[in-house]
């Protein structure tokens, strides 16, 4: 199950779950959470020059969760949303899921929600795409 | 929200940057960063306000914790090329050779963040130069006097290094353009 499906789950659900999972634990930010536009760079193959082909909104966070009994769990998230609060919450969920601490099932449930939303969106997009399909072979037969 | 505190909050970092600009414009004046340092020493608030992933940092005496070093985001570099150099002012600056810039690119001279015992107390330094009306006085406690000798060797305007002196809460700036007498 792709991790990115967590980003498709309802924003408030991810943030609320992260708040619950971090209760009684210390959240240490390993880097300062960022949000903004990420310039997507490619290197052209002839001269090796860098080119910026566009930009996407990005939020990212990297945290360590400290539990008095269980120790430390680390997690990170890079989302295509310029939303550092959501990225931080996703990083907390990632830490729980990776470590298998209590709450990992809840994180998996949210991911399943994200997967369902992804399937729904993919279905809508496929239907739109289908309506734009043009069969060029039929046009060729009419011309003949 | 799982929030960060000062000095990692953008609004505080902008205030620190504003204070630094004022301190650069008026060399030798003492400014208080205690409100935005989150209980850490002023050096961390200064670095948090200045550093990001586009900058380089050399922690000469290993002052920063691993967590703070990671959160600053600046790349680690050798002392001779680092944009920012952090050092403990109570220790000897021997063999320290921060970047002085070049005549074509004097802006590549390093900014040295020097941690000391107290800014605004202790023996007086006499400062003259741009931004100072006549002769200014800055009191600094807990700096190895060899730092002043090293600074005079590094600085030949427009080349040289810029100093930010820090204690627990306060800072003062000494740009390379300033002449200093002990």
Boltz contact constraints between the chains, C-beta under 6 A:
constraints:
  - contact:
      token1: [A, 22]
      token2: [B, 2]
      max_distance: 6.0
  - contact:
      token1: [A, 27]
      token2: [B, 2]
      max_distance: 6.0
  - contact:
      token1: [A, 29]
      token2: [B, 4]
      max_distance: 6.0
  - contact:
      token1: [A, 30]
      token2: [B, 70]
      max_distance: 6.0
  - contact:
      token1: [A, 31]
      token2: [B, 70]
      max_distance: 6.0
  - contact:
      token1: [A, 31]
      token2: [B, 71]
      max_distance: 6.0
  - contact:
      token1: [A, 32]
      token2: [B, 8]
      max_distance: 6.0
  - contact:
      token1: [A, 32]
      token2: [B, 71]
      max_distance: 6.0
  - contact:
      token1: [A, 85]
      token2: [B, 1]
      max_distance: 6.0
  - contact:
      token1: [A, 88]
      token2: [B, 2]
      max_distance: 6.0
